[in-house]
Amino acid sequence: MAEKKGERNLLRDILSRILRAAIMGFLMGGEVLIPLKFMPELSSKIESILPSGSSNFSNLIVIFAAFEVAIQLLRGTIIQYGLSIGRTIITIGLLIIFTNGGFITVTVPQEMLPQQVGAVQVTVDIRTIIGALLILSVLSIAKNLLQAVDFLSQKAERTAAST
């Protein structure tokens, strides 16, 4: 009887983790991927803003959703914090790459302009915003490191108390 109860609790835990991971994965990227699938012109517009040679925008969303699913599946383990730190480091790198260090340049298509106007290129300096986001990302890394240390210390305390 106790074995069936333990198996039932384990199954319930696994199913709740899978359901939570699916929901969080959808919230992290699914709501963006669905419109991109049905409106490919939107995806091409977004990719035209990104610097040349960058990955497909949909692939980036899938990567972040996969990170979220893995984090939710491994919730309650030390790996969760490592994945969170990895996701933050990847976010920092992509933020710097995609903004060219804080400068976004967009060329306005000729068909959107009057005939007498030549090509228009708009450059926006967002280094201050990027700097603030990088500071928040470093704080997120520090928070995850502290949570990992706390997780390990609590686990060590439980092990010491049980012996």
C-alpha positions in Angstrom: 0.0 0.0 0.0 2.8 2.4 0.9 4.6 1.6 -2.4 1.5 2.4 -4.4 1.2 5.7 -2.6 4.8 6.5 -3.2 4.5 5.7 -6.9 1.3 7.8 -7.1 3.1 10.7 -5.5 6.1 10.4 -7.8 3.8 10.2 -10.9 1.8 13.2 -9.6 5.1 15.1 -9.2 6.3 14.2 -12.6 3.1 15.1 -14.3 2.9 18.4 -12.4 6.4 19.3 -13.5 5.7 18.4 -17.1 2.5 20.5 -17.1 4.2 23.5 -15.4 7.1 23.2 -17.9 4.7 23.2 -20.8 2.8 26.2 -19.6 5.9 28.2 -18.8 7.5 27.2 -22.1 4.4 28.4 -23.9 4.4 31.7 -21.9 8.1 32.2 -22.6 7.9 31.7 -26.4 4.8 30.1 -27.6 2.7 33.2 -27.7 5.4 34.8 -30.0 5.9 31.7 -32.2 2.2 31.2 -33.0 1.7 34.6 -34.7 5.1 34.3 -36.4 4.0 30.9 -37.9 0.7 32.4 -39.3 2.3 35.7 -40.3 5.6 35.0 -42.0 5.9 38.6 -43.2 6.0 39.7 -39.6 9.0 37.4 -39.0 10.8 38.8 -42.0 10.2 42.4 -40.8 11.6 41.5 -37.4 14.6 39.8 -39.0 15.2 42.8 -41.1 15.8 44.9 -38.0 18.3 42.4 -36.6 21.9 42.7 -37.8 22.8 40.7 -40.8 24.2 37.2 -40.2 22.1 36.8 -37.0 20.1 33.7 -36.4 16.5 33.3 -37.3 14.3 35.1 -34.9 12.1 32.0 -34.4 15.1 30.0 -33.5 16.0 32.4 -30.7 12.5 32.2 -29.3 12.7 28.4 -29.3 16.1 28.5 -27.5 14.7 30.7 -24.7 11.5 28.6 -24.5 13.6 25.4 -24.3 15.7 27.0 -21.5 12.5 27.7 -19.6 11.1 24.2 -20.1 14.4 22.7 -18.8 14.5 25.0 -15.8 10.9 24.1 -14.9 11.5 20.4 -15.3 14.6 20.5 -13.1 13.1 22.8 -10.5 14.2 21.9 -7.0 17.7 20.9 -8.2 21.0 22.7 -8.4 20.9 22.4 -12.2 18.0 24.9 -12.3 20.2 27.7 -11.1 23.0 26.8 -13.6 20.5 26.9 -16.4 19.1 30.3 -15.2 22.7 31.7 -15.2 23.4 30.2 -18.6 20.2 31.8 -20.0 21.2 35.1 -18.6 24.7 35.0 -20.1 23.3 34.0 -23.5 20.8 36.9 -23.2 23.6 39.4 -22.4 25.6 38.1 -25.4 22.7 38.3 -27.8 21.7 41.8 -26.5 25.2 43.1 -27.3 25.4 41.4 -30.7 21.9 42.4 -31.9 22.2 46.0 -30.9 25.8 46.3 -32.2 26.9 47.5 -28.8 24.0 49.9 -28.4 23.4 51.3 -31.9 20.5 50.1 -33.9 20.4 51.1 -37.6 17.3 50.6 -39.7 17.0 51.3 -43.4 13.6 52.5 -44.4 12.5 50.6 -47.5 12.2 52.8 -50.7 8.6 51.8 -51.3 7.6 53.4 -48.0 9.0 56.8 -49.0 7.9 59.4 -51.5 9.6 59.1 -54.9 11.7 62.3 -54.5 13.2 61.2 -51.2 16.3 59.0 -51.4 17.2 56.1 -49.1 16.7 56.9 -45.4 18.8 55.2 -42.7 17.9 55.7 -39.1 20.4 55.1 -36.3 19.3 55.0 -32.7 21.8 55.2 -29.7 20.5 53.0 -26.9 23.7 52.4 -25.0 22.2 53.8 -21.8 19.3 51.4 -22.0 21.6 48.5 -22.8 23.8 49.4 -19.9 20.8 49.3 -17.5 19.7 46.0 -18.9 23.3 44.6 -18.5 23.3 45.7 -14.9 20.0 44.0 -14.3 21.4 40.9 -16.0 24.5 40.9 -13.7 22.1 41.2 -10.7 20.1 38.3 -12.0 23.3 36.2 -12.2 24.3 37.2 -8.7 20.8 36.3 -7.4 20.9 32.9 -9.0 24.4 32.3 -7.6 23.1 33.2 -4.1 20.1 31.0 -4.5 22.3 28.1 -5.5 24.5 28.6 -2.5 21.4 28.8 -0.3 20.0 25.6 -1.9 23.2 23.7 -1.3 23.5 24.9 2.3 19.9 23.9 3.1 20.6 20.5 1.6 23.7 20.1 3.7 21.7 21.1 6.8 19.0 18.6 6.1 21.6 15.9 5.5 23.4 16.8 8.8 20.1 16.9 10.7 19.0 13.5 9.4 22.2 11.7 10.5 
